[in-house]
């Protein structure tokens, strides 16, 4: 087992009462559970999200902590929070990473695997195009 490691689980749902499809506005709520699966305590410091709609338009979100918090997690502890985002299409994806810091001051990234935002909860996301990749040097 790694000394420092977080595991992230995401669940998303469409929020029809907060959406305006006729204006091309679709709101999705998501709940994230972050669990410290490592052997040492560490703190979630910052987030980076890449949100992609079904037409390939992307939004990047950077910020300190999550929902105004920077939770310190002991081994085996979890932190759960809910938030939301808006898309201009009825489906899309989110993915990203958390910047974390150990008690010794070392940093590590925790990936957030791609998950689907879709007004149809049975959708798999197979019709969502992959954004073009770029490498910056």
The 8 nearest C-alpha neighbors of each residue, nearest first, counted from 0:
[[1, 37, 2, 38, 36, 4, 3, 39],
 [2, 0, 37, 3, 4, 38, 36, 39],
 [1, 3, 38, 37, 39, 0, 4, 36],
 [4, 2, 37, 1, 39, 38, 5, 41],
 [3, 5, 37, 36, 35, 1, 2, 6],
 [4, 6, 35, 36, 34, 109, 33, 7],
 [5, 7, 34, 33, 36, 35, 4, 8],
 [6, 8, 33, 32, 111, 34, 5, 9],
 [9, 7, 32, 31, 33, 6, 10, 111],
 [10, 8, 31, 30, 32, 11, 7, 29],
 [9, 11, 30, 29, 31, 8, 12, 114],
 [12, 10, 29, 28, 116, 30, 9, 27],
 [13, 11, 28, 27, 29, 14, 116, 10],
 [12, 14, 27, 118, 15, 26, 28, 117],
 [13, 15, 27, 26, 17, 16, 18, 12],
 [16, 14, 18, 17, 13, 26, 25, 19],
 [15, 17, 14, 18, 19, 26, 13, 25],
 [18, 16, 15, 14, 26, 19, 25, 27],
 [19, 17, 25, 15, 26, 24, 16, 20],
 [18, 20, 24, 22, 21, 25, 23, 17],
 [19, 21, 23, 22, 24, 18, 25, 89],
 [20, 22, 19, 23, 24, 18, 25, 87],
 [23, 21, 20, 19, 24, 87, 18, 25],
 [24, 22, 20, 87, 21, 19, 88, 25],
 [25, 23, 19, 87, 20, 22, 18, 86],
 [24, 26, 18, 86, 85, 89, 87, 20],
 [27, 25, 85, 18, 14, 84, 17, 13],
 [28, 26, 13, 14, 83, 84, 12, 85],
 [29, 27, 83, 12, 11, 82, 13, 14],
 [28, 30, 11, 10, 82, 81, 83, 12],
 [29, 31, 81, 10, 80, 9, 11, 82],
 [30, 32, 9, 80, 79, 8, 81, 33],
 [33, 31, 79, 8, 78, 7, 34, 9],
 [32, 34, 7, 78, 77, 6, 79, 5],
 [35, 33, 77, 6, 5, 76, 36, 32],
 [34, 36, 5, 74, 75, 37, 76, 4],
 [37, 35, 5, 4, 75, 34, 74, 6],
 [38, 36, 4, 3, 2, 1, 35, 39],
 [37, 39, 2, 74, 3, 1, 36, 40],
 [40, 38, 2, 3, 37, 74, 41, 73],
 [39, 41, 73, 72, 74, 101, 102, 71],
 [42, 40, 101, 100, 72, 71, 102, 39],
 [41, 43, 71, 100, 99, 70, 72, 44],
 [42, 44, 99, 69, 70, 98, 45, 64],
 [45, 43, 64, 99, 69, 98, 63, 42],
 [46, 44, 63, 64, 98, 62, 97, 43],
 [45, 47, 97, 62, 61, 96, 64, 98],
 [46, 48, 61, 96, 95, 60, 97, 62],
 [49, 47, 95, 60, 59, 94, 50, 46],
 [48, 50, 59, 94, 95, 93, 58, 51],
 [49, 51, 93, 58, 57, 92, 48, 59],
 [52, 50, 57, 92, 91, 56, 55, 93],
 [51, 53, 91, 55, 54, 56, 88, 86],
 [52, 54, 91, 127, 55, 90, 88, 128],
 [55, 53, 52, 56, 128, 88, 127, 51],
 [54, 56, 52, 53, 130, 51, 57, 128],
 [57, 55, 52, 51, 54, 58, 53, 130],
 [58, 56, 51, 50, 55, 52, 59, 49],
 [57, 59, 50, 49, 51, 60, 56, 48],
 [60, 58, 49, 48, 50, 57, 61, 47],
 [59, 61, 48, 47, 58, 49, 62, 46],
 [62, 60, 47, 46, 48, 59, 63, 45],
 [63, 61, 46, 45, 64, 60, 47, 65],
 [62, 64, 45, 44, 46, 65, 61, 69],
 [65, 63, 45, 69, 44, 68, 67, 46],
 [64, 66, 68, 67, 69, 63, 46, 45],
 [67, 65, 68, 64, 80, 82, 81, 69],
 [66, 68, 65, 64, 69, 63, 62, 70],
 [69, 67, 64, 65, 66, 70, 63, 44],
 [68, 70, 64, 43, 44, 65, 42, 71],
 [71, 69, 42, 43, 68, 72, 78, 44],
 [72, 70, 42, 41, 43, 69, 73, 40],
 [73, 71, 76, 41, 40, 42, 35, 70],
 [72, 74, 40, 76, 75, 35, 39, 71],
 [75, 73, 35, 38, 76, 40, 39, 37],
 [74, 76, 35, 36, 73, 34, 77, 37],
 [77, 75, 73, 72, 74, 35, 34, 78],
 [78, 76, 34, 33, 35, 32, 79, 75],
 [77, 79, 33, 32, 34, 80, 76, 70],
 [80, 78, 32, 31, 33, 77, 30, 81],
 [79, 81, 31, 30, 32, 78, 82, 66],
 [82, 80, 30, 29, 31, 28, 83, 79],
 [81, 83, 29, 28, 30, 80, 84, 66],
 [84, 82, 28, 27, 29, 26, 85, 81],
 [83, 85, 27, 26, 28, 86, 82, 29],
 [86, 84, 26, 25, 27, 24, 87, 83],
 [85, 87, 25, 88, 24, 52, 26, 84],
 [86, 88, 23, 24, 25, 52, 85, 89],
 [87, 89, 86, 90, 52, 53, 23, 25],
 [90, 88, 118, 117, 25, 87, 86, 91],
 [91, 89, 117, 116, 88, 53, 52, 118],
 [90, 92, 52, 53, 116, 51, 115, 117],
 [91, 93, 115, 51, 116, 114, 50, 113],
 [94, 92, 50, 113, 114, 49, 51, 115],
 [95, 93, 113, 111, 49, 112, 48, 114],
 [94, 96, 48, 111, 47, 49, 110, 112],
 [95, 97, 110, 111, 109, 47, 46, 108],
 [96, 98, 46, 109, 108, 45, 99, 47],
 [97, 99, 108, 45, 44, 107, 43, 46],
 [98, 100, 43, 44, 107, 42, 106, 108],
 [99, 101, 106, 42, 105, 41, 104, 107],
 [102, 100, 41, 104, 103, 105, 106, 40],
 [101, 103, 104, 41, 40, 100, 105, 42],
 [104, 102, 101, 105, 100, 41, 106, 40],
 [103, 105, 101, 102, 100, 106, 41, 99],
 [106, 104, 101, 100, 103, 107, 102, 99],
 [107, 105, 100, 99, 101, 104, 98, 108],
 [106, 108, 99, 98, 100, 109, 105, 3],
 [109, 107, 98, 97, 99, 110, 96, 106],
 [108, 110, 97, 96, 5, 98, 111, 107],
 [111, 109, 96, 95, 112, 108, 97, 7],
 [112, 110, 95, 96, 94, 7, 113, 109],
 [113, 111, 94, 110, 114, 95, 7, 93],
 [114, 112, 94, 93, 92, 111, 115, 95],
 [115, 113, 93, 92, 112, 94, 116, 9],
 [114, 116, 92, 124, 91, 117, 93, 113],
 [115, 117, 91, 90, 92, 11, 27, 114],
 [118, 116, 90, 119, 89, 115, 120, 91],
 [117, 119, 13, 89, 120, 90, 116, 12],
 [118, 120, 117, 121, 122, 13, 90, 89],
 [121, 119, 122, 118, 117, 12, 13, 123],
 [120, 122, 119, 123, 117, 118, 124, 115],
 [123, 121, 120, 119, 124, 117, 125, 115],
 [122, 124, 125, 121, 115, 126, 120, 117],
 [123, 125, 127, 126, 122, 115, 91, 117],
 [124, 126, 123, 127, 122, 128, 115, 129],
 [127, 125, 124, 128, 53, 123, 122, 90],
 [128, 126, 53, 124, 125, 91, 129, 90],
 [129, 127, 126, 130, 55, 53, 54, 125],
 [128, 130, 131, 127, 55, 132, 51, 53],
 [129, 131, 55, 128, 132, 51, 56, 57],
 [132, 130, 129, 133, 55, 128, 134, 56],
 [133, 131, 130, 134, 129, 135, 55, 128],
 [134, 132, 135, 131, 130, 136, 129, 57],
 [133, 135, 136, 132, 131, 130, 129, 49],
 [134, 136, 133, 132, 131, 130, 59, 49],
 [135, 134, 133, 132, 131, 130, 59, 47]]
